[in-house]
Amino acid sequence: MTARTYVDHLKEQLERVDGEIEMARRNLDEAGMAGKVEALKALVVLKDRHDELRDRIEHASERHAEEWSALHASFQEEADALKDELERWVTKNT
């Protein structure tokens, strides 16, 4: 897999996570007040992690990182962890 393909794959995964975050936010908006504050705090943390990972991938891409295999594995692990945590958040708050 080329560096460009790695970046594209990770960006696509982050776009899916971003869509899930937006869907979770809409579902939360429709929910009652019970636990809403804590749920919103957790959602903000997830969004921040998403944005930070997106920025790091973009930065590595702009610098034409030479260790794409290692970087891809690291970024992929973080993206997977973010998706898993979002799924736990959705399960807990819906």
C-alpha positions in Angstrom: 0.0 0.0 0.0 1.4 3.4 -1.0 1.7 6.4 1.4 -1.2 8.1 -0.5 -3.4 5.0 -0.1 -2.6 4.8 3.6 -3.6 8.5 4.0 -6.7 8.1 2.0 -7.8 5.0 3.9 -7.2 6.7 7.3 -9.0 9.9 6.1 -12.0 7.8 5.0 -12.1 6.0 8.3 -12.0 9.4 10.2 -14.8 10.7 7.9 -16.9 7.7 9.0 -16.1 8.3 12.6 -17.0 12.0 12.2 -20.4 11.0 10.7 -21.0 8.7 13.7 -20.1 11.5 16.1 -22.6 13.8 14.4 -25.3 11.1 14.5 -24.5 10.5 18.2 -24.8 14.3 18.8 -28.2 14.4 17.1 -29.4 11.4 19.1 -28.2 13.1 22.3 -30.0 16.3 21.4 -33.2 14.3 21.2 -32.6 12.6 24.5 -33.7 13.7 28.0 -31.5 15.6 30.4 -30.5 12.6 32.6 -26.8 12.1 32.1 -26.7 14.5 29.2 -23.9 16.7 30.6 -21.5 13.7 31.2 -22.4 12.3 27.8 -21.6 15.6 26.1 -18.3 15.8 27.9 -17.4 12.4 26.6 -18.5 13.3 23.1 -16.3 16.4 23.2 -13.3 14.3 24.2 -14.0 11.9 21.3 -14.3 14.8 18.8 -11.0 16.3 20.1 -9.3 12.9 19.7 -10.7 12.7 16.2 -9.5 16.2 15.2 -6.1 15.6 16.7 -5.6 12.4 14.8 -6.8 14.0 11.6 -4.3 16.8 12.0 -1.5 14.4 12.7 -2.3 12.4 9.6 -2.4 15.5 7.5 0.9 16.8 9.0 2.6 13.4 8.3 1.2 13.4 4.7 2.5 17.0 4.1 5.9 16.0 5.3 5.9 12.9 3.0 6.7 10.7 6.0 9.2 8.0 5.1 8.1 5.4 7.6 4.5 5.0 6.3 4.3 1.4 7.3 5.0 2.2 11.0 3.0 5.4 10.9 0.0 3.7 9.3 0.0 1.0 11.9 0.1 3.6 14.7 -2.5 5.9 13.1 -4.7 2.8 12.4 -4.5 1.7 16.0 -5.6 5.1 17.2 -8.4 5.3 14.6 -9.6 1.9 15.6 -9.5 2.8 19.3 -11.4 6.0 18.6 -14.1 4.1 16.7 -14.3 1.5 19.5 -14.7 4.2 22.2 -17.4 6.0 20.1 -19.3 2.7 19.8 -19.1 2.3 23.6 -20.3 5.9 24.0 -23.2 5.3 21.7 -24.2 2.1 23.5 -24.1 3.8 26.9 -26.0 6.9 25.8 -28.7 5.6 23.6 
